[in-house]
Amino acid sequence: MADKNWKRYLLKSLTGLFAGVLLAAPTTVFATENSGEAVDVEVSAEEKKEALAEAIVANPGDTIKNHKLVAENDALQLYLYEPTLSLIIRDKKTGAIMESTVGESDGTLNKTWESFIHSGIGFDILNGLNEERSDLTSAGAEIQVHYTADGFSADVNLTKYQISFTLNVALTADGFTAEIPNSSIVEALAGEATPVTIGSIYIYPFLGYTYSAERSGYMFVPDGNGSLIYLEDNDGRFTSPQTLNVWGGNAGVDETYVLSLFWDEYQTVNDGEPVMAPIFGMVHTDSQMAVLGIIEDGAEDARIMAYPNGAITNYNWITPRFTMRRIYTQLLSKAATASVRLQESNHSSCDLRMKYIFLSGEDADYAGMAVKYREYLMNEKGLGQKDTSFKIKLDFLGSDRENGVIGKKAVTMTTTDNIRDIYDDLASSGVTSITSVYKGWQKGGIWSMPITKYKADGSIGGTHDLTKLTEEAAAKGIDFYLYQDALRANPDTVNTTFNVIKKLNESVYEEDTYKEIYEYFNYQTPDKAVERMNAALASYKKSGISKLALTGITNHLFSYNYNSKLYNRTDTLNVLEPALTAAADSMDLMMEQPISEYWSLADAIMGMPVNTSNYIFTDEEVPFLSIALKGLIPMYADYTNFEANRSEFFLELVETGIYPSFYLTWEDPVDLLYTNSSDLYTSKYSVYKSEIVDDYERLKEVNDAVNGAVITDHEKTADGLAVVTYSNGVRIYVNHSDQAVQYDGITIDGMSYKVGEVG
């Protein structure tokens, strides 16, 4: 890294440090009652037996634990306790119940937490610049319940804070919905000198909770492809929850600077795998009952918070946390020598709506929840079945730039003629089912952003020859996509004085690269990003280009400040989603790690996580998203040539049904040493040809056996075997252990796989 980059990084770090010191100034009062105290709990076999017995209610009558029956259908019963809006859901077939609040606590909690665990709805209240956790009881809630044919509507007035809202709960065929309409939220003191407003809302945070190790099961967390946290005695190893930002972080809010009473939400870990879907779950394996939570509205500013026992309390619980307002630091000078802390002027503008789906019997596990989520995506989100026939993804880097004697000079890595040679060479080895993404094709190289017209870099062969290559690829049945980052703007290649986002504190957002040539990128405002993308689309169409691989706007939502007006992530989504919908009507779109809202618009997904982030919370990795999406939309993994353990990674591709990807260059990547692509350290086609051919032959055979089918079940055995069952009767056995394993009368050697049929 160049010295100037180190200086830049140090300056930004010190600025952040000083801002953090400002935020910690004595003017902020932290309420000490918002800390719980977990203690080591020994659970006996008898206590486990009693806990399970309480979770099965054979003959409930009209009440269960002071909750009265308010709605029922063929499968479920809904019970309500009006004073706290607490719910109990009962499975009519098995008698199993799930509760949304704690009955009798263990006596270890302080007053704040004791009240919170008994409340159906929880809050983080912003009182001026202070924050306090609250709930229906401590807020002095006046509640008026109106019963409906399938549930109830509750008008809630938090008298302590002069805040009111409406909660609507409705029983559905397989669960219930809970909604707080945005229009119903009234904050009487929001305009006062010391405003009192809602910072965050928790909707039924303890639904399905368990105590310590009294019950058997796990929480499902949408980290990467999916992970589980066991409901076991954690013996004090957790002191904070796992917190995941739904649909990624918010570039417009420097989270380090945001006031929060709850230090436990910050995790000192590296960036993890993306949270592509707004989902979570709780499974009670002992009573064979599970619940899948889906955030239907409000995901733009939500977090999934999973609390294993030991993290503040002795309970296991998982919840969405909807951020309504933030306290942020407003800089008063460009030098950041003075600042003031403010509340966001308006609360989030979206409705808050949760859908809970319950499963029982053999379906009450992570695989059953994934199948239910697939049905939800198809029935409610318009996700149809795409062409999922197997294709290996071979991506190419065209050109980059390095410093020359005068200005910057091209570093050409893969020309259009090189790609032709690669395709011909692979065809001679039988590799013909290919999809490709061409990066760095544009004039100025890969980091020349934004792209506003179809003009190829002369060093790779020019526009005319690139158009010819796309036509030749189509004739061979190769899906050839041009890569475009529709979000970022490079200040070295385009004027970024205007139309780039500022953070809420009015500082221009800069995404550091820590590289020598281009030190940082800006984000375009949503309107400008769409305008420039549409200009590029029009230019593509004139030349017959119909396949585009999009990134940037596919997985980034942000709040921002523009012309002294604050915009939130809902505002950003409301601009980007219709633009992507229109683009999908005229182009074949491959999207990089798209948020779930865009899945129905994509013809393929690239960068699909195979694993999780390996946080300390993870007890088991599961292919939840693969189960939900396999057979509906082709999914491509991160690049195989950057995987340290390629044997294990190959088996994971077999198990998940995700297709392989390679990032290739014709030239040796050592040529990239002085470019922003210097981290592309192993990519030369001649080095990877044999591995490409081998992966292609084996994975094509596996995936051809299940083409068009969906996954109906997935299970793991204690000896390291994964068994994946498809709707066409094919079963794939993947042995991740070193020792041979027998299953279904089949022997699967260590670190290998077999394709069979359901016996």
N, C-alpha and C positions, 0 to 999 in steps of 0.2 A: 504494500500500500504506500502510496506517495506520502511525503511528509505533510503536504497540505491537507490530505484527507484525514490523517491522524489528528491534526490540529482542529479540523472541522468537527470531527467526532468528539474530541475532548471539550471543545467549546459548547457543543449541544448538550453534552452530559452534565457539564457544570451548570449550564442554564437550567436544566431540569432539576438539578440538586437544589439550587437556590430557590426555584419555584416551590419545591417540596418543603423547604424550610419555611417559606412564607405561609404555606398552607397549614403548617403545624403551629402557627403562632397562637398565643394564648387566647385570642379572640374567639377561637372555636372551642366550644364546650362539648366534651365527649361524655355521654351518659354511661357510667360504669355498669349499670344494670343490664346492659345488652351483652353480657358475657355469661355463658352457661358454664357449668362445671361437670364434666364427665368423670366418672369414677370407674375403677375396674370392677366388673360385675361377674360373679360366678353363677352360671345358670345350670341347675341340676337337671337330670333326666326327668324327674317328676314335674319340674316347672315347665319343661318343654311340652310334656304331655298335657298339662293343664292349659297352656297357651293355645295349643292346637284344638283342644276341646272347646275353648271359648270361641274359636274361629269357625266352628260348625254349629249352625243354629237350625235344628231339624224342624221344630214347630214354633215359628216366631209369633204367630198371632198378629195383632195390629201394632205391636211395639217391640223394639229391640233396644235395650239399654237407654230407655227414655226417649228414643227416636220413634216417631210415629210413621206408619206407612202412608205415603202420599201419592205413589204411582207404581204401577206394575204392568208387565206384559208377559208373554209366554216364557221368557227366559230369566228376567230380573225383577227385583223389587227395590224400590227407592224409599228410604226412611230418612226423616228430617227431625232434627232437634232445633226448634226455632230460635232460642236465645243466642246461639252461636252459629247458626246456619250449618251446623255439623250434619254430615251425611253418613249413612251406612248403605252399602250396596250388597244385596244378597242374591246369590245364584240359586234359583229355585230348584234346579236339578240336583245339586250336590249339598245345598244348605250352607256352603262356604260364604263368608262375609269379608268385606274390606271396609275399614273405618277411615274417616277423614280427619278425625281428631283423636287425641289421646284421652282415655277415660281417667283412670287413676294414675298419677305420675309416680315416679320412684322417690320423690322428695329431695332430689339433689339439685333442683333448678332454682334460680333466683326468681323474683317476682315477675320480671318481664318475660322470661322464657316460659315460666309456668303458665302465664296467661296466653302466650302465643300458641302453645301446643294444643290448647283447647278450642281454638278459634278456627272456623272454616275459611276465613279470609284474613290475611295479614298485610301489614303495611310497613314501609319505611317513610316516616313523615319528616318533611323538611320544614323546620321552624326557623325562619330566617336562614342563617348559615349553619344551624345545628341540625343534626339528624337523630331521630330516635325510632326505635322499632315499636310498633303498636299492633293492636288487634281490636276485634269488635268489643270485647269486654273492657279493656283499659281505655278505649276511646269513648266509652259511654254511649255505645251505639243504640239508637232507637230504630227498631226493625218492624216494618209492616209487611207481612207475608200475604200474598194473594195466590191462591191455588188455581192451577190450570188443569186441563185434561191429562197432561203428561208430566206435570211437575209443579213448579211454583215460580213466582216472581217476587223478589224481596226489595222493597225500598229501604235503603239504609242511610241513616243520618249519624255521622260521627260527631256527636255534640261537642266533644272536647276540642275538636279542630274546625268545626263548622264546615265539614266536608260531607257531601252526600253523593250517592250513586245508586244504581239499580243492578241487581244480580238476577239473571234469568237462568233457571236450571230446568232441563227437559230430559226425560227418560227416552232413550232410543231403543231400537231393536236389540242392539248389542252393547249398550252402555248409556252414557248421558253426556250432554253438553252443558257447559257453564259459561255464561257470557256477561261481561260488563260493557254495555254500549258506551262509546266515547261521549255521545251526546248526553248521557245521563250524569256525567261527572260534573259536580258543581263544587268549586273551591271558593267560599265566600271571602276568605281573607287573602286571596292570591294577589290582589292589587294593593295591599297595605304596605307600609314602610318596612314592616317585618313580616313578609309573606309566610303564610302557613299553607303548605301544599303537599301533594302526594309525591314522594320520590320514587317509590316502587310499590307494586302490588303483587301479592302471592295468592293464587287461587287454589284452594284446597291443597296446601303444601304437604300435609301429612297423610294424604290419601294412600292407603296401603302400607302405612308405616309398620315397623316391627320393633321390638325391644331387644337390644343386645343380640344374644344368640338363641333367644327363645324359639324362633321359627327358622325353618329351612327355606332357602331360596336365594334370590339375588336381585339387584337393581340393574337395569339395562341403561347404559349411557351411550349417546350417539357420538362417541369419539372415533374419528376415522370411519372404518367400516362397522365398528361396533365393539363394545366392551362390557364386561360384567363385573359387578362388585358383590361379593358373596355376603349373605346375611349371617356372618359368623362373629365370634368374639375377636375383635381386633386387638385386644390386649394393649390398648393405649397407643397404637402405632399411628393413629391419625389425630391431628389437632385442628384441622381445617377441612372444609369440604372441597370436592372437585367442582370447579366452576368453569363452564364452557359457554362461550359467546355463540349464540345461535347465528348461523350465517356469517361467522367471522367477526373480527374486531372492527372498531369504528375509527377510521383515520382522522375524523374531524374532532375527536375527543382524545386528548392525551390522558389516558386512564391513570397515569402516575400522578397527575395533578388533581384528579377529581376527588373531592372530599367524600369519604365514606366512613361511616361509623364502624363498619364491619371489616376489619383488617383481614378477616379470614377469606375474603374473596380473591385476594391477590396470591398468586402462586409463583414461587421462584423457580420456574421451569422454562425451558426453551419453547419456542413456538411449536405447537403440535399439529396433528392432522386436522383438517377442517371439519367443522360441524355443518354438513351439507343439508341436514334435514332437522326440522323442529320437533323432535320426538324423544321419548324416554319411556321407561317402563319399570314395573315392579312385579316380581314373580314369587308366589308362595308355593313352593314345590310340595310341601307337606299337605296342604289342603287342595292342591291342584287348581289354583285360581291365580290369574294374572290380569294386569291392567296395562294397556298401552295408552300413553298420553300423547296427543297430537295438538300442537299449537296451530289452530286454524286462522286466527287473526292476532296480530301483535307480535309475530316472530321477529320483526325487524329490530326490535329493541328488547329482546328477551335473552335470558341466560338460563341454562339448565344447571341446577345446583344439587349435587348428590352428597348427602351427609351420611357417611358410614358411622356406626356407633363409635364414640370417642371424639368425633368432631363436634365439639361444643356440648353435645348431649349424649346420652346412652342409647338414643334411638337411631334406627336406620330410616331415612326418608329422602325422597327426591322430589324436586319441585321446579316449576318454571318461576322465574322472577322477572316481572315486566317492569322495565324502567320507564317511568313517566316524565321525570325531570331530573336534571343533574345540577350540581353546583360546580361551576367551572371558574378558572382564573382568567380574567380579562386583562390583557396587557395594556398599559397606558402609554407605552413608548416602544419604538422599534428596537431599542436597545434592551428591552425587557428589564429595565432597572426599577420599574414601578408597576404595580398591578393591583387589581381589586377583585374580590370574589363575588360572584353573582349567581342567582338562580336562573335557569332557563326561563324565559318569559312565558312560554306556553308549554302545556303538557303534551305528551305524545298524542298525535291526532288519529290513531287507529283504535278500532274496537279491540277488546280483549276477549278472545273466545277459545275455549279449550274443548276438545273432544276426547272422551275417555272410552276406550273399547275394552270390554272384559272377555276373557277366555277361560275355559274350564277344561278339566280332564286332560287328555293327552295333548291337547292344543295349547295348554297353559305353559308355554316356554318361549324362549327367544325366537325359535323358528316359527312357532305359531303366530307370534306378534308380527314377525316380518311378513308372513303370508297375508295377515290382516292389513298390514300397511300397503302391500301391493294392491289389494282389492280396493282400498281407500284411494290410492293414486289413480287407479283406472276409473273408478266410479265417480269420484268427487273432483279430481284434479285434471281429468282429460288426458291422462297418459295412455297412449295407444301403443300397439306393438309395432316396433320398427323392424327393419331388416337386420337380423342378428347373426347372419351367417358369418363364420369365422374368417377374420382377416388379420394378418400380422401388421402392426403399425410401425412403419419405418420413416422417421422424421429426419430432415436434413437441415443443416445450417448453411445458408448461402454465403453471406459475407458479414464481416464486422469491420471496425475501424480501429486504427492505432495512430499514435502521434507520428507525423512525418517531420521532415525538415521545415516544410511550410504547410501548416494546417494538418489535417488528418488524411490518412491514406487507407485504401481498401485492403483488407485481409480476406482474400477469397478462399473459401473452404470447400464448397461444393457447387459446381456449375450445373446448368441444365444438361449439358453433355455428359457430365459425370453421373447424373441421376439416370440418364438413359442407359449408360454402361452398367450401372448397378442393377437396374431392372432386367436387362438382357442376361447378365451374369446369373442372377437368381433364377430366372426362368429356365435356364439350362439345368438347374438343380431341382426343378419342380416347384419353386416358390412363385406362385402366380396370384394368390389371393392376398392383395396388399392394399392397405390404406396409408397415405402419407400426408404429413404436414410439412410444408416448406417454410422455414423461418429465415429471416434475413434476406428475403427476396427483393425487398423494396429498395428504391434509390436511397443511398445513404447507409444501408446495412440494417441489421436487426434492431438497433436502438434508435433508428430514425422514426420518431413518433411525434404526433399522430399521423396515420396514413389517411390522406384525403382523396387520392386518386390512384388508379392502377398504372404504376410506372416502375418497372423493374430496374435493378442496379445493372449498369453496363458490365460490371466485372463478372456477373454470373451468366451473361448471355443476352441481356436486354429484354425489353418487353415483348417484342415479336417472337423471340424464341421461347420465352416462358409460356406464351399463349399456345404456341405449337406443342410444347411439352404437355400441357394440360389436355389438349385434344388427343395426343398420342396415348396418354395414360388412360383416358376414358375409353378409347378404342380397345385397350387391353383389359378393361374391367377393373382398372386401378382407381380407387377413390383418391383424388389428388386435391388437397386443401391448401389454400394460402393462409398463412398465419397473420392475425392482426390483433394487436393490443389496442382496444378502442377506448381505454381509460387514460393511460399515461401520456404525458407530454414531456419531451426532452427539451429543456431550455437551451441546449446547444444547437438544436436543429429547428426550433420553431419559437416564435415570440410568445413567452408565457407571462407577459406583463398583465394581461387580462385573461379572464375566462378560466382561471385555475382556482381551486378551492382554498379557502382559508379555514383553519380550525375555528372552533367556537370562540377562542380567545383572540381571533383576528390575525394570528400569525399564519403565513403561507405554509401549507403542508408540503413537506419535502421528504420524499422516500429515499433514504440514503442507500447507495449501492456499495460504498466502501471500496470502490474501484477507481482506477487512475484516470481513465479517459472521460467517462461521464459520471460525475460525482453523485448526482441525485436526479430524480424525476418528480414532476408535479402530477397531480390528478386534475383532469379537466372537470369543470362543472358538468352535471348531468346533461343540461340542455346543449352545451357546446359539444360534449362527447357524442351525443346523438346526431347533432347537425353534421359533424365531420364524418361520422360513420355512414350516414345516409349519402353523403357526397361520394364516399369511396364505393358504396354499393352501386350507385348509379354508374360510376366509371367502370366497375367490374362488368356490369350487365352489358355495356356497350361492346365489350371485348369477348363476351360469351363465358365469362368466369362465373361459375354457379356454386362453387363449394368454398366455404370460409370457415376457418378455425378461429373462434373468438376467445379472447381472454380479457381480463381486467374488469369489464362491466358485468361479466358472468358471475363473479364471486366477491364483489366489493360493494357494500352499501355503507354510506357514511353520512354523518351530520356535517354541515358546513356553514360558514358565514360568507355571505356575498352581498356587497353593497350595504353592509351593516344590518342585513336581515338574516335571521337564523333559519336554517332548513334542517329537518331531521331525516332519519333513514327512510321513513315512510314517504316523504317527499321525493327522495332519490328513487325509491322503488317505483313510484307512480310515474316517473319520467322514463325509466329504463325498460320496464316491463312492456308497455305498448310498443316501444321502438324495437325491441327484440321480437315481439310477436309479428310486427310488420316485416322484419328482416327474414323471419322464418317462412313467411308466405312466398318469398321469391328466391331464397337461397337455401341450400343444404348447409345446416350449421352444425359443426362439431364445437362443443363448449368445454372449456377447461374448468373442472371442478365447479360446475354451476350449482347455485343454490336451488333447492327443491322447487321453488316457484317457477323455474325455467325448464324443468325436465321435459315437460310436454312439448317444448319448442325445439329441443335438441335432437339431432339424428344420431349422435353418439356423444359419449362423455369421455374426456381424456383427463388423466391425472387422478383416476379413481383410487382412493386409498385401499391398499390390500390389508394393512394392519391398523393398529392404533398408535397413539403417541407414546405408549409405554410409560404412562404416568404411574406413580407408586400405587395409585388407587386400583389399577387394573388387576383383577384376579384371573380373568380369562378373556381372550380375544375371540370374537365371533363374527362371521361374515353376514351381519344383519342386512346391510344395504345390498349385498350381492344376492341374498335370498329374495329380497323384494324386487330387484330390478333385472336379474338374469332372465333372459328370454323375452324381455320387453325392449331393451335398448342396449346396444353394444357398449361395453365399458372397457377402457384401455388403462392399463396400469402406468405408474411412473416407469422411467427408463431402466430396463434390465441391466444395461451396461454400467450403471452406477450402484448396483446392489452388491454388498460385500459377500453375502452368503447366497450364491446363485442357485445352489441345489435346493435349499429350503424355499427360496423365492419361487422357483419353478413349481414346487409342490403346492404352494399357496395359490398360484394361478390355476392349477388344476382344480383345487378345492373350491375356489371362489367363482370360477367361470369368467374371470376377468382376462382380457386378451393382452398379449405382451406388446411392449413398445421398445424401440431402440432409437437413440439419438445418434445420427451418423454424420461423418464428414468424409470427403474423399482424401483430403490432405491430413497430415499428421496434426493433432490438436496442439502440439508444441508451438505451432505458429500463432496460437491465440494467447500466448503468455502475456502480451502487453495490450490486451483488449479487455473489454468488460465481460467477455465470454471466457475468461481465463480459468473458470471453474469447470469448463468442459475439458476434462483432462484425459479422457479415454473414449474415443469415438470413431477411430479410423475404420472404414468399412472392411478393408482387407483383414483386419484383426478379428472382426466379429462375424464374418461370413459363415463360418462353419457352425457357430452357435445359433445364428439366425435360422439356418437350414434345419438344424436339429430341433429347435424349439417349434418351428413351424410344423414340421412333420408330426411330432408327438402331440402338440396341443390341438392341431387341426383334427386329428383322429378322435381325440377326446370330445371336442366341442361339436364335431359333426354328428356324434352319437346322440347329442341332446339338442340339436338345433331346433328352435321353435318351441321347445319345452320350457317350463318354469320349474323352479325348485319347490318341492312340497314339504321337504323335511331335511333337517341337518342335525346331526348329533355327534358328540365326541365321547370316546371311551377312555377309561382310565389309563390305558396303555398307549395313548398317543395316536389313535386311529380316528380319522374324521370320515363320516359316512354321509354322503349327499344323495338324496333321493329326488328324482325328477318326475314330472307329470307323465312322461311317456314310458315309465316303468324302468328306466335306466338308473342304476345306482353306481356311484363313483366312490371308491375306497382310497383314502389317502393316508399313508402311514408316515407320520412325522418322526417316529422313533427310530433308533438304530437296530432294533430287534424285529424279527418277523412276527406278525400278528395274524391270528385266525378270526374270521368273522363270516357269518352266513355260509360256513363250509368252504370259505376261500382263504388261501394263505397269501398275505400281502407282505412281501419282503420289506426289510427296513429301508427307510427313505425312498419309498417307491409308491406306486399307485396301480390300481386295476379298475377296469370298467366292466361292470356286470349288469345283471338285471335283478329286480326285486324277486325274491324266492317265493 
